Amino acid sequence: MFKTIFTLTLLLFSFSACSNDNVETKVPDDKPALSTMEQIQKGIPTLDITAVKETPIKGLFELQVGKNIYYSDGQGKYLVSGGNIFEVESRRNLTKERLEEINRIDWSLLPLDKAIVSGDNNATLNLAVFTDPDCPYCKKLEEELKKLTGVKVYTFLFPLESLHPQARAKSEGIWCSENPHATMLKVMLDKFIPEKATCDTPIADIIALAKKLNISGTPTIISGDGRIASGGKDADDLKTWLENR
């Protein structure tokens, strides 16, 4: 899924749309609180803050934005939303980065012989993708992968049958086709229906592997150094993510 914790990062540029245009800003009466509010507003200028309130945690402030609540340090350098800490200036999701770090997997656990290989065969950057041919977010990722350079891609067909009943048959047909990668792109991007599988496929093994790795959604991407992330990225962000080893 292109569902994203990093969607919250994008909200840093559109928070004003989440608040009522006619809400009157509540300016605190005391001078220190006013200074804090000004500092936070300066740090996050796109956040339409209607009130600032101290929390029981020293240095952490509650930000009222319309009918929503976020949290920030006193300078607006960091924003806390949905249990994630964002570095405002760089738009980095520090929580997500830390989770990727501590949840690395061993690349050697991936059965690369059961993947569809594409991209640059001579690349030093490797990317594994768990994909479902009927997943709309996977289709968006494939559009981005077409723009990606300098990366060798290993695609594991991981049909989510509970969501997409026809995905397994399509995955098996893709695997047994003469050119699996080309067929996969036709299925995902051109609504092509592949012929029924006529060979043994690794689909059951991939489903078991996904369960072992706690992968339950698509697309799921894994970098060559073992970082794992749910959802997709655009080509430039994906290349940067892979290079950030």
Backbone as CSV, one residue per row, in Angstrom:
resi,resn,N_x,N_y,N_z,CA_x,CA_y,CA_z,C_x,C_y,C_z
1,MET,0.845,-1.187,0.000,0.000,0.000,0.000,0.875,1.229,0.000
2,PHE,0.437,2.250,-0.683,1.123,3.519,-0.599,0.609,4.245,0.629
3,LYS,0.011,3.440,1.571,-0.366,4.030,2.821,0.918,4.410,3.488
4,THR,0.957,5.481,4.216,2.218,5.948,4.681,2.165,6.555,6.033
5,ILE,3.133,6.152,6.784,3.371,6.981,7.949,3.938,8.282,7.419
6,PHE,4.674,8.223,6.273,5.265,9.470,5.773,4.218,10.407,5.192
7,THR,2.966,9.988,5.079,1.902,10.915,4.684,1.813,12.050,5.692
8,LEU,2.070,11.750,6.952,2.032,12.774,7.992,3.073,13.841,7.717
9,THR,4.200,13.458,7.113,5.217,14.425,6.764,4.668,15.418,5.753
10,LEU,3.928,14.911,4.785,3.359,15.788,3.770,2.367,16.772,4.370
11,LEU,1.749,16.373,5.479,0.780,17.255,6.111,1.421,18.523,6.631
12,LEU,2.730,18.514,6.806,3.407,19.715,7.276,3.232,20.851,6.290
13,PHE,2.855,20.517,5.069,2.670,21.530,4.043,1.202,21.792,3.765
14,SER,0.322,21.106,4.472,-1.095,21.298,4.197,-1.949,21.279,5.450
15,PHE,-1.333,21.495,6.600,-2.084,21.458,7.845,-3.189,22.497,7.881
16,SER,-2.974,23.625,7.205,-3.975,24.678,7.267,-5.306,24.212,6.700
17,ALA,-5.262,23.254,5.797,-6.498,22.730,5.214,-7.265,21.889,6.218
18,CYS,-6.600,21.482,7.296,-7.248,20.637,8.295,-7.933,21.448,9.385
19,SER,-7.800,22.751,9.340,-8.375,23.573,10.400,-9.442,24.486,9.837
20,ASN,-10.262,25.028,10.726,-11.323,25.931,10.297,-10.750,27.300,9.981
21,ASP,-11.088,27.829,8.815,-10.555,29.118,8.415,-10.971,30.239,9.350
22,ASN,-12.132,30.098,9.985,-12.668,31.184,10.789,-12.421,31.023,12.286
23,VAL,-11.572,30.050,12.665,-11.306,29.862,14.082,-10.395,30.983,14.564
24,GLU,-10.773,31.641,15.638,-9.988,32.744,16.173,-8.844,32.197,17.001
25,THR,-7.635,32.663,16.746,-6.472,32.200,17.478,-6.552,32.614,18.939
26,LYS,-6.340,31.666,19.844,-6.344,31.955,21.263,-4.933,32.307,21.702
27,VAL,-4.673,33.563,21.951,-3.349,33.997,22.349,-3.226,33.902,23.858
28,PRO,-2.279,33.142,24.364,-2.124,33.021,25.808,-1.862,34.377,26.441
29,ASP,-2.304,34.539,27.696,-2.185,35.816,28.373,-0.768,36.097,28.853
30,ASP,-0.053,35.051,29.253,1.263,35.302,29.819,2.323,35.427,28.745
31,LYS,3.293,36.262,28.984,4.330,36.563,28.001,5.146,35.341,27.598
32,PRO,5.625,34.486,28.558,6.406,33.306,28.171,5.650,32.380,27.235
33,ALA,4.349,32.159,27.513,3.562,31.279,26.657,3.412,31.875,25.272
34,LEU,3.239,33.176,25.200,3.132,33.839,23.907,4.422,33.666,23.120
35,SER,5.558,33.779,23.803,6.849,33.604,23.158,6.991,32.194,22.616
36,THR,6.550,31.218,23.410,6.617,29.826,22.963,5.755,29.613,21.730
37,MET,4.553,30.169,21.762,3.658,30.005,20.617,4.276,30.618,19.370
38,GLU,4.893,31.776,19.525,5.523,32.441,18.377,6.685,31.617,17.840
39,GLN,7.463,31.038,18.745,8.599,30.224,18.321,8.132,28.990,17.559
40,ILE,7.109,28.349,18.086,6.593,27.145,17.423,5.995,27.506,16.066
41,GLN,5.240,28.594,16.012,4.638,29.008,14.748,5.709,29.356,13.719
42,LYS,6.809,29.940,14.182,7.918,30.252,13.281,8.564,28.980,12.759
43,GLY,8.671,27.985,13.637,9.284,26.719,13.232,8.412,25.916,12.296
44,ILE,7.077,26.034,12.459,6.134,25.293,11.611,5.141,26.299,11.021
45,PRO,5.579,27.114,10.067,4.730,28.193,9.550,3.469,27.722,8.849
46,THR,3.465,26.491,8.330,2.287,26.003,7.619,1.255,25.394,8.557
47,LEU,1.572,25.331,9.847,0.646,24.765,10.820,-0.207,25.885,11.405
48,ASP,-1.505,25.824,11.177,-2.413,26.869,11.633,-2.779,26.627,13.095
49,ILE,-1.878,27.023,13.987,-2.035,26.753,15.413,-3.055,27.712,16.019
50,THR,-4.050,27.158,16.692,-5.053,27.995,17.324,-4.823,28.146,18.823
51,ALA,-4.018,27.269,19.420,-3.712,27.378,20.849,-2.512,26.514,21.179
52,VAL,-1.740,26.954,22.169,-0.597,26.196,22.667,-0.774,25.991,24.158
53,LYS,-0.520,24.767,24.618,-0.701,24.454,26.025,0.444,23.582,26.501
54,GLU,0.962,23.880,27.682,2.012,23.055,28.254,1.446,21.676,28.608
55,THR,2.289,20.663,28.518,1.893,19.310,28.904,2.615,18.934,30.191
56,PRO,2.244,17.830,30.824,2.952,17.395,32.039,4.417,17.049,31.783
57,ILE,4.779,16.859,30.506,6.158,16.522,30.155,6.909,17.814,29.854
58,LYS,7.953,18.076,30.585,8.707,19.310,30.436,9.259,19.431,29.018
59,GLY,9.029,20.582,28.400,9.552,20.841,27.062,8.653,20.374,25.936
60,LEU,7.572,19.680,26.271,6.639,19.203,25.249,5.357,20.022,25.329
61,PHE,4.923,20.548,24.173,3.750,21.409,24.139,2.653,20.809,23.263
62,GLU,1.418,21.008,23.720,0.251,20.588,22.953,-0.116,21.690,21.975
63,LEU,-0.314,21.316,20.714,-0.697,22.277,19.688,-2.118,21.968,19.234
64,GLN,-3.002,22.930,19.394,-4.369,22.750,18.892,-4.427,23.335,17.491
65,VAL,-4.822,22.490,16.547,-4.938,22.909,15.146,-6.364,22.595,14.717
66,GLY,-7.241,23.614,14.792,-8.646,23.355,14.548,-9.164,22.378,15.578
67,LYS,-9.641,21.232,15.130,-10.154,20.215,16.042,-9.149,19.087,16.264
68,ASN,-7.905,19.298,15.812,-6.869,18.286,15.962,-5.834,18.728,16.985
69,ILE,-5.107,17.763,17.527,-4.051,18.046,18.492,-2.758,17.374,18.030
70,TYR,-1.672,18.138,18.072,-0.337,17.635,17.791,0.558,18.066,18.946
71,TYR,1.788,17.602,18.933,2.720,17.970,19.992,4.032,18.434,19.374
72,SER,4.716,19.324,20.081,5.947,19.893,19.551,6.877,20.273,20.695
73,ASP,8.159,20.418,20.357,9.079,21.043,21.300,8.818,22.552,21.280
74,GLY,9.500,23.295,22.110,9.222,24.716,22.245,9.655,25.577,21.081
75,GLN,10.436,25.003,20.137,10.900,25.779,18.986,10.251,25.359,17.666
76,GLY,9.434,24.326,17.715,8.812,23.857,16.484,9.780,23.132,15.578
77,LYS,10.844,22.575,16.155,11.803,21.816,15.346,11.313,20.384,15.112
78,TYR,10.531,19.892,16.067,10.035,18.527,15.980,8.531,18.516,16.209
79,LEU,7.854,17.657,15.475,6.406,17.525,15.588,6.081,16.076,15.915
80,VAL,5.198,15.869,16.881,4.772,14.519,17.257,3.335,14.337,16.807
81,SER,3.109,13.324,15.981,1.773,13.066,15.459,1.600,11.576,15.243
82,GLY,0.499,11.033,15.742,0.223,9.620,15.535,1.291,8.700,16.079
83,GLY,1.971,9.128,17.152,3.013,8.300,17.739,4.333,8.370,16.997
84,ASN,4.449,9.280,16.033,5.671,9.433,15.251,6.279,10.811,15.484
85,ILE,7.607,10.856,15.531,8.319,12.119,15.679,8.854,12.531,14.314
86,PHE,8.510,13.751,13.887,8.966,14.285,12.613,9.955,15.429,12.847
87,GLU,11.030,15.446,12.089,11.921,16.596,12.062,11.356,17.546,11.015
88,VAL,10.865,18.687,11.453,10.077,19.561,10.583,10.868,20.053,9.371
89,GLU,12.060,20.568,9.585,12.806,21.188,8.495,13.125,20.202,7.380
90,SER,13.557,18.994,7.760,13.940,17.995,6.756,12.775,17.124,6.316
91,ARG,11.640,17.200,7.040,10.458,16.375,6.779,10.726,14.891,7.032
92,ARG,11.743,14.587,7.815,12.072,13.195,8.106,11.178,12.648,9.214
93,ASN,10.735,11.431,9.029,9.989,10.722,10.066,11.025,9.928,10.865
94,LEU,11.437,10.480,11.998,12.497,9.871,12.779,12.069,8.533,13.383
95,THR,10.806,8.422,13.729,10.301,7.165,14.283,10.357,6.054,13.241
96,LYS,9.931,6.385,12.037,9.944,5.386,10.965,11.370,4.946,10.660
97,GLU,12.297,5.909,10.623,13.689,5.572,10.338,14.257,4.645,11.411
98,ARG,13.904,4.916,12.657,14.400,4.083,13.753,13.815,2.672,13.683
99,LEU,12.530,2.574,13.343,11.909,1.259,13.208,12.553,0.464,12.083
100,GLU,12.873,1.145,10.992,13.554,0.462,9.886,14.905,-0.070,10.345
101,GLU,15.569,0.703,11.187,16.894,0.315,11.667,16.829,-0.922,12.551
102,ILE,15.880,-0.936,13.505,15.857,-2.041,14.465,15.158,-3.287,13.917
103,ASN,14.448,-3.129,12.801,13.727,-4.274,12.226,14.369,-4.799,10.943
104,ARG,15.647,-4.542,10.778,16.352,-5.047,9.595,16.217,-6.566,9.498
105,ILE,16.179,-7.050,8.275,16.163,-8.498,8.082,17.455,-8.916,7.378
106,ASP,17.748,-10.164,7.453,18.936,-10.714,6.799,18.615,-10.934,5.318
107,TRP,19.276,-10.161,4.444,19.023,-10.263,3.006,19.209,-11.698,2.511
108,SER,20.114,-12.428,3.144,20.386,-13.800,2.701,19.191,-14.722,2.915
109,LEU,18.198,-14.273,3.708,17.001,-15.090,3.919,16.073,-15.067,2.708
110,LEU,16.287,-14.103,1.813,15.401,-13.971,0.653,15.797,-14.980,-0.424
111,PRO,14.860,-15.809,-0.877,15.156,-16.778,-1.942,15.119,-16.083,-3.303
112,LEU,16.224,-15.503,-3.691,16.257,-14.669,-4.891,15.928,-15.449,-6.162
113,ASP,16.112,-16.769,-6.118,15.777,-17.583,-7.284,14.257,-17.685,-7.481
114,LYS,13.495,-17.234,-6.475,12.033,-17.266,-6.575,11.458,-15.871,-6.831
115,ALA,12.336,-14.967,-7.232,11.914,-13.591,-7.519,12.013,-13.305,-9.008
116,ILE,11.232,-12.357,-9.458,11.331,-11.848,-10.828,12.389,-10.749,-10.803
117,VAL,13.417,-10.906,-11.597,14.551,-9.977,-11.569,14.420,-8.963,-12.693
118,SER,14.654,-7.689,-12.342,14.593,-6.617,-13.337,15.561,-5.517,-12.923
119,GLY,15.590,-4.468,-13.699,16.476,-3.347,-13.374,17.871,-3.553,-13.912
120,ASP,18.842,-2.966,-13.243,20.239,-2.966,-13.681,20.975,-4.161,-13.086
121,ASN,21.355,-5.107,-13.928,22.041,-6.307,-13.453,23.406,-6.016,-12.854
122,ASN,24.000,-4.890,-13.215,25.334,-4.542,-12.722,25.287,-3.553,-11.564
123,ALA,24.101,-3.297,-11.059,23.941,-2.299,-10.002,24.516,-2.786,-8.675
124,THR,24.956,-1.844,-7.872,25.441,-2.163,-6.532,24.328,-2.025,-5.498
125,LEU,23.210,-1.429,-5.905,22.064,-1.276,-5.019,21.030,-2.350,-5.332
126,ASN,20.545,-3.010,-4.299,19.541,-4.054,-4.463,18.240,-3.662,-3.773
127,LEU,17.128,-4.068,-4.372,15.810,-3.789,-3.817,14.932,-5.021,-3.982
128,ALA,14.287,-5.432,-2.910,13.298,-6.505,-2.981,11.917,-5.885,-2.803
129,VAL,10.965,-6.361,-3.581,9.598,-5.843,-3.525,8.627,-7.013,-3.402
130,PHE,7.782,-6.976,-2.377,6.692,-7.938,-2.268,5.461,-7.253,-2.849
131,THR,4.918,-7.842,-3.907,3.856,-7.161,-4.647,2.679,-8.083,-4.927
132,ASP,1.539,-7.457,-5.104,0.297,-8.148,-5.465,-0.151,-7.541,-6.795
133,PRO,-0.358,-8.358,-7.836,-0.695,-7.796,-9.148,-1.999,-7.012,-9.194
134,ASP,-2.868,-7.198,-8.204,-4.128,-6.455,-8.171,-4.123,-5.303,-7.159
135,CYS,-2.986,-5.072,-6.542,-2.867,-3.997,-5.546,-2.661,-2.658,-6.260
136,PRO,-3.572,-1.692,-6.101,-3.432,-0.406,-6.798,-2.177,0.358,-6.404
137,TYR,-1.734,0.205,-5.151,-0.536,0.907,-4.705,0.721,0.268,-5.287
138,CYS,0.640,-1.040,-5.514,1.753,-1.739,-6.167,1.892,-1.261,-7.610
139,LYS,0.764,-1.000,-8.245,0.792,-0.508,-9.619,1.468,0.861,-9.683
140,LYS,1.190,1.707,-8.709,1.840,3.016,-8.660,3.338,2.856,-8.461
141,LEU,3.729,1.914,-7.611,5.152,1.683,-7.386,5.827,1.205,-8.664
142,GLU,5.171,0.332,-9.429,5.762,-0.143,-10.681,6.014,1.010,-11.655
143,GLU,5.134,1.981,-11.660,5.353,3.165,-12.510,6.623,3.882,-12.085
144,GLU,6.875,3.940,-10.788,8.078,4.597,-10.287,9.327,3.753,-10.558
145,LEU,9.195,2.442,-10.439,10.337,1.560,-10.681,10.815,1.654,-12.124
146,LYS,9.913,1.977,-13.035,10.295,2.145,-14.443,11.251,3.319,-14.609
147,LYS,11.191,4.285,-13.681,12.054,5.472,-13.746,13.363,5.277,-12.980
148,LEU,13.437,4.223,-12.183,14.571,4.005,-11.300,15.779,3.497,-12.077
149,THR,16.944,4.045,-11.793,18.178,3.621,-12.451,19.200,3.183,-11.407
150,GLY,20.123,2.342,-11.826,21.201,1.922,-10.940,20.772,1.016,-9.806
151,VAL,19.668,0.289,-9.995,19.158,-0.592,-8.946,18.739,-1.923,-9.566
152,LYS,19.113,-3.011,-8.919,18.652,-4.331,-9.323,17.454,-4.687,-8.457
153,VAL,16.352,-5.046,-9.086,15.091,-5.254,-8.378,14.696,-6.733,-8.392
154,TYR,14.347,-7.230,-7.220,13.863,-8.604,-7.066,12.402,-8.515,-6.614
155,THR,11.487,-8.935,-7.462,10.067,-8.836,-7.147,9.512,-10.199,-6.758
156,PHE,8.930,-10.253,-5.566,8.305,-11.481,-5.075,6.791,-11.334,-5.205
157,LEU,6.177,-12.256,-5.922,4.734,-12.223,-6.126,4.032,-12.704,-4.863
158,PHE,3.322,-11.798,-4.227,2.700,-12.065,-2.929,1.222,-11.680,-2.990
159,PRO,0.384,-12.525,-3.581,-1.039,-12.199,-3.717,-1.762,-12.197,-2.375
160,LEU,-2.526,-11.146,-2.138,-3.339,-11.051,-0.922,-4.751,-11.514,-1.292
161,GLU,-4.962,-12.815,-1.203,-6.211,-13.403,-1.704,-7.446,-12.912,-0.971
162,SER,-7.309,-12.547,0.294,-8.472,-12.072,1.039,-8.972,-10.737,0.502
163,LEU,-8.076,-9.969,-0.103,-8.444,-8.682,-0.690,-8.673,-8.783,-2.187
164,HIS,-7.873,-9.623,-2.839,-7.912,-9.726,-4.299,-8.007,-11.199,-4.696
165,PRO,-9.200,-11.723,-4.817,-9.419,-13.151,-5.066,-8.742,-13.683,-6.334
166,GLN,-8.538,-12.830,-7.340,-7.947,-13.301,-8.595,-6.425,-13.160,-8.612
167,ALA,-5.868,-12.570,-7.555,-4.446,-12.234,-7.568,-3.531,-13.462,-7.617
168,ARG,-3.929,-14.540,-6.960,-3.054,-15.707,-6.964,-2.981,-16.333,-8.356
169,ALA,-4.106,-16.476,-9.004,-4.104,-17.061,-10.354,-3.280,-16.183,-11.299
170,LYS,-3.403,-14.878,-11.155,-2.616,-13.967,-11.993,-1.133,-14.107,-11.684
171,SER,-0.795,-14.230,-10.389,0.608,-14.375,-9.992,1.210,-15.646,-10.567
172,GLU,0.449,-16.726,-10.504,0.940,-17.995,-11.045,1.093,-17.924,-12.557
173,GLY,0.141,-17.268,-13.219,0.235,-17.106,-14.669,1.423,-16.249,-15.064
174,ILE,1.680,-15.217,-14.286,2.845,-14.356,-14.536,4.127,-15.166,-14.431
175,TRP,4.256,-15.935,-13.365,5.482,-16.692,-13.132,5.752,-17.690,-14.264
176,CYS,4.711,-18.307,-14.787,4.876,-19.335,-15.814,4.970,-18.767,-17.234
177,SER,4.850,-17.473,-17.373,4.915,-16.877,-18.713,6.347,-16.860,-19.234
178,GLU,6.475,-16.637,-20.522,7.802,-16.640,-21.152,8.682,-15.518,-20.612
179,ASN,8.103,-14.360,-20.369,8.842,-13.217,-19.825,8.066,-12.683,-18.613
180,PRO,8.354,-13.227,-17.424,7.564,-12.869,-16.239,7.511,-11.368,-15.936
181,HIS,8.630,-10.685,-16.082,8.617,-9.258,-15.756,7.740,-8.476,-16.717
182,ALA,7.890,-8.739,-18.005,7.075,-8.039,-18.998,5.591,-8.368,-18.803
183,THR,5.314,-9.640,-18.504,3.920,-10.035,-18.286,3.360,-9.368,-17.034
184,MET,4.163,-9.299,-15.984,3.714,-8.650,-14.750,3.345,-7.188,-15.008
185,LEU,4.167,-6.488,-15.777,3.876,-5.091,-16.081,2.587,-4.966,-16.897
186,LYS,2.376,-5.875,-17.837,1.148,-5.838,-18.633,-0.080,-6.085,-17.760
187,VAL,0.063,-7.017,-16.814,-1.053,-7.324,-15.920,-1.362,-6.137,-15.013
188,MET,-0.315,-5.547,-14.477,-0.509,-4.490,-13.488,-0.853,-3.137,-14.096
189,LEU,-0.277,-2.864,-15.251,-0.447,-1.529,-15.827,-1.406,-1.480,-17.010
190,ASP,-1.622,-2.621,-17.658,-2.485,-2.630,-18.841,-3.719,-3.528,-18.683
191,LYS,-3.944,-4.031,-17.470,-5.104,-4.880,-17.175,-5.118,-6.150,-18.024
192,PHE,-3.942,-6.638,-18.376,-3.812,-7.869,-19.149,-4.108,-9.074,-18.252
193,ILE,-4.791,-10.061,-18.790,-5.081,-11.292,-18.054,-4.144,-12.386,-18.566
194,PRO,-3.240,-12.869,-17.729,-2.280,-13.881,-18.196,-2.943,-15.241,-18.391
195,GLU,-2.292,-16.070,-19.160,-2.790,-17.427,-19.351,-2.665,-18.212,-18.049
196,LYS,-3.472,-19.242,-17.924,-3.441,-20.066,-16.723,-2.075,-20.715,-16.568
197,ALA,-1.601,-20.802,-15.330,-0.280,-21.355,-15.060,-0.151,-22.790,-15.553
198,THR,0.994,-23.074,-16.145,1.253,-24.421,-16.651,2.541,-24.983,-16.058
199,CYS,2.988,-24.413,-14.950,4.233,-24.865,-14.332,4.103,-24.781,-12.811
200,ASP,5.070,-25.346,-12.125,5.120,-25.196,-10.677,5.560,-23.774,-10.352
201,THR,4.963,-23.184,-9.333,5.300,-21.809,-8.976,5.749,-21.722,-7.520
202,PRO,6.479,-20.657,-7.174,6.938,-20.478,-5.791,5.969,-19.656,-4.938
203,ILE,4.758,-19.430,-5.425,3.838,-18.526,-4.746,3.568,-18.950,-3.306
204,ALA,3.327,-20.247,-3.075,3.075,-20.727,-1.713,4.278,-20.466,-0.818
205,ASP,5.465,-20.660,-1.370,6.682,-20.422,-0.589,6.835,-18.939,-0.244
206,ILE,6.476,-18.067,-1.174,6.582,-16.626,-0.937,5.581,-16.196,0.133
207,ILE,4.388,-16.768,0.088,3.379,-16.452,1.108,3.877,-16.878,2.487
208,ALA,4.514,-18.051,2.558,5.060,-18.532,3.831,6.210,-17.648,4.299
209,LEU,7.040,-17.222,3.351,8.164,-16.347,3.687,7.664,-15.008,4.228
210,ALA,6.639,-14.464,3.583,6.086,-13.188,4.033,5.580,-13.303,5.473
211,LYS,4.944,-14.407,5.775,4.451,-14.620,7.139,5.613,-14.679,8.117
212,LYS,6.667,-15.351,7.731,7.850,-15.477,8.585,8.490,-14.123,8.846
213,LEU,8.463,-13.250,7.841,9.079,-11.925,7.965,8.099,-10.872,8.479
214,ASN,6.902,-11.312,8.855,5.856,-10.402,9.347,5.448,-9.365,8.297
215,ILE,5.448,-9.784,7.049,4.985,-8.920,5.969,3.524,-9.258,5.700
216,SER,2.659,-8.281,5.839,1.229,-8.551,5.682,0.558,-7.649,4.661
217,GLY,1.298,-6.703,4.099,0.716,-5.778,3.135,1.611,-5.586,1.935
218,THR,1.035,-5.014,0.900,1.800,-4.734,-0.311,1.557,-3.293,-0.752
219,PRO,2.548,-2.663,-1.396,3.893,-3.203,-1.541,4.690,-3.084,-0.251
220,THR,5.562,-4.042,-0.033,6.567,-3.957,1.027,7.916,-3.994,0.337
221,ILE,8.787,-3.086,0.724,10.101,-2.992,0.078,11.198,-3.279,1.097
222,ILE,12.274,-3.888,0.606,13.416,-4.234,1.454,14.678,-3.782,0.738
223,SER,15.504,-3.025,1.431,16.757,-2.559,0.844,17.808,-3.658,0.930
224,GLY,18.875,-3.500,0.184,19.927,-4.506,0.178,20.582,-4.706,1.526
225,ASP,20.513,-3.694,2.387,21.093,-3.830,3.722,20.057,-4.256,4.756
226,GLY,18.872,-4.655,4.299,17.901,-5.259,5.198,16.845,-4.358,5.782
227,ARG,16.876,-3.052,5.459,15.811,-2.190,5.966,14.505,-2.518,5.252
228,ILE,13.430,-2.513,5.997,12.136,-2.896,5.435,11.133,-1.775,5.665
229,ALA,10.314,-1.503,4.674,9.332,-0.423,4.783,8.053,-0.829,4.074
230,SER,6.946,-0.417,4.640,5.643,-0.664,4.020,5.275,0.510,3.141
231,GLY,4.627,0.232,2.022,4.221,1.305,1.122,5.301,1.607,0.108
232,GLY,4.965,2.480,-0.825,5.894,2.807,-1.889,6.514,4.174,-1.725
233,LYS,7.411,4.510,-2.628,8.066,5.806,-2.681,8.189,6.182,-4.144
234,ASP,8.363,7.470,-4.417,8.624,7.828,-5.804,10.078,7.485,-6.122
235,ALA,10.431,7.502,-7.394,11.737,7.004,-7.825,12.896,7.710,-7.135
236,ASP,12.829,9.033,-7.026,13.925,9.789,-6.411,14.066,9.456,-4.934
237,ASP,12.941,9.416,-4.225,12.985,9.100,-2.804,13.450,7.662,-2.578
238,LEU,13.055,6.777,-3.449,13.459,5.383,-3.332,14.964,5.245,-3.522
239,LYS,15.517,5.944,-4.492,16.958,5.884,-4.735,17.716,6.439,-3.528
240,THR,17.231,7.548,-2.982,17.864,8.137,-1.802,17.796,7.181,-0.624
241,TRP,16.646,6.541,-0.446,16.463,5.582,0.649,17.440,4.420,0.523
242,LEU,17.617,3.919,-0.680,18.525,2.785,-0.897,19.983,3.198,-0.664
243,GLU,20.315,4.410,-1.013,21.698,4.881,-0.866,22.041,5.217,0.584
244,ASN,21.020,5.438,1.400,21.225,5.839,2.797,21.505,4.622,3.656
245,ARG,22.654,3.993,3.393,22.994,2.743,4.086,23.888,3.028,5.275
